[in-house]
Amino acid sequence: QVQLVESGGGLVQAGGSLRLSCADSGPASGRIFSSYYMAWFRQGPGKEREFVAAISWGGGRTDYVDSVKGRFTISRDNVQNTVYLQMNSLKPEDTAVYYCAAGSGRNYRPQGYNYWGQGTQVTVSS
């Protein structure tokens, strides 16, 4: 079973940076984390949950929503059972609750992921 725990959110001024982490703390994390496609989604106030970035099982492929390309970087460490989202040049419109998710394959929809973290708030002030 996968148990995802996010950290790293907070309040930052526009133009600043944050790094989000998502660790799998499940009892079998050492054996199964690398078998999951990992993604980050976000949900702003009054908005639907939207895809932000995804990374393949070994980290060789990454995908991003257009609005974050060139500013955000997703990465993973399969030894530490952790996926990261480095966010640079943050904008007020990036304000949202950020969720990590684990699934079996590449998917841009929330329905494509089986396991979710509790979310971490990112607030970007102008």
Protein Blocks (a to p, Z undefined) as FASTA:
>chain_A
ZZdddehiacddehiacddddddfbfklmmmmmmpccddddddehiacddfbdcdfkopa
ccddfklgokaccdddfklopacdddehiafklgccddddddfbdcfbfklpfbdcebja
ddddZZ
